Amino acid sequence: MATNPYFSQSVKSEQNVYEDIIIESLQMYGQDVYYLPRDIINEDKVLNEVTSRFNSSYKIEMYIENLEGFDGEGDLFSKFGVEIRDQATFVVSRRRWDQTIKRYDNEISAVRPLEGDVLYIPFSQKLFEITHVEHEQPFYQLSNLPTYKLRCELFEFSSEEFDTNVTEIDDVEGSNKFEEFFLGLSDSSDIDFVIGNNLTQTLSDGTILTAEIVSHNDSDNSIGIAHLRASDNKFHEFRSSLPIQSTSSTGSTLTRTVTGFFNTFETPTNRYYKSLTDFIDFTESNPFGDL
C-alpha cells in the first residue's frame, strides 16, 4: 500500500517556513562566527603534509550545540606539557551559507563547508578546525536538509599564514609563530629589503617561488623568510646562483643573487628556548640527573 496521497512532506511552502524558523532560531540563539576557507599552498603527497594559507574571512551566525562547555578531553597534562583538546559542534543554515559565503562575488568555489577550513569564535578568541561536515541531520524531516553540522576541534597552529584583514584573527599568527628560513645574498651593499614584503625567484622550469620577508641582517648579508610557496603547489627550495626580486621602501625593484639557502630553519620553540638564560644550570656537575 502506498503512502497517503492527500499528505505530502515535500510541500515547498512548508519547507520554506520550516527553514525560515531554523534561520531565525540560529540568529536568536547563535553566535557570530568567522568562517576562514583554507588555501593549500604546497602539498607533499608522500608525507601527506600541506602548507596552508587563510586570506579571507566571512562572518555568519552559527549555533554552538555544546551547552556546558567545549567537548573533547579538555586540558590534558602530560610529561610533554599541556595539551588543550577542546571540541565543538556548530550548526549553520544551508540557505544562509549560500547567501553569505557561497556567493558569486566571493572566491569560494566549494558548494559546502569543507574539512580543513577554520572557524574563529570571537567570544572565546579561539580557532577551530572543521574535521567533519554532517549534512544529513536533522534527517529529512520535511524531505529536505536545512542545515550543516560542523564537528570541529581546536586548531593547532603550524606556521600557517593568516591575512584576513581582521586584526584579531591575523594576530593569532603573531611575529614569532612561523618557521623561518635564511637566504645568503651575494651583494651586501644597500640591502633595502622591507619586512612584510614578498620576494620571488623564478626557477629554470618557470616555477615561481614566493616568500615573505620577516627579517634581514646586513652584518652577515642574509635575510629571513617565511611562508614559502610555489606556483605549481609543490615543495621547493630557493636555488643558489639565481636572482631574487623584491620591492624596496622607495618602491623600486631590488634584485640580488642567492648564495645559499639555509633550510635548518628556526621554529618558534627554538627561538623561545634560545632566548632563555637559565634553561639549564651548567654549574651543577650533572644538570640532567639527580646526582
Secondary structure, 3 states (H helix, E strand, C coil): CCCCCCCCCCCHHHHHHHHHHHHHHHHHHCEEEEEECCEEEEEECCCCEEEEEECCCEEEEEEECCCCCCEEEEEEEECCEEEEEEEEEEEEEHHHHHHHCCCCCCCCCCCCCCCCCEEEECCCCEEEEEEEEECCCCCCCCCCCCEEEEEEEECCCCCCEECCCCHHHHCCCCCCCCCEEEEEECCCCCCCECCCCEEEEECCCCCEEEEEEEEEECCCCEEEEEEEEECCCCCCCCCCCCEEEEEECCCCEEEEEEEEEEEEEECHHHHHHHHCCCCCCCCCCCCCCCC
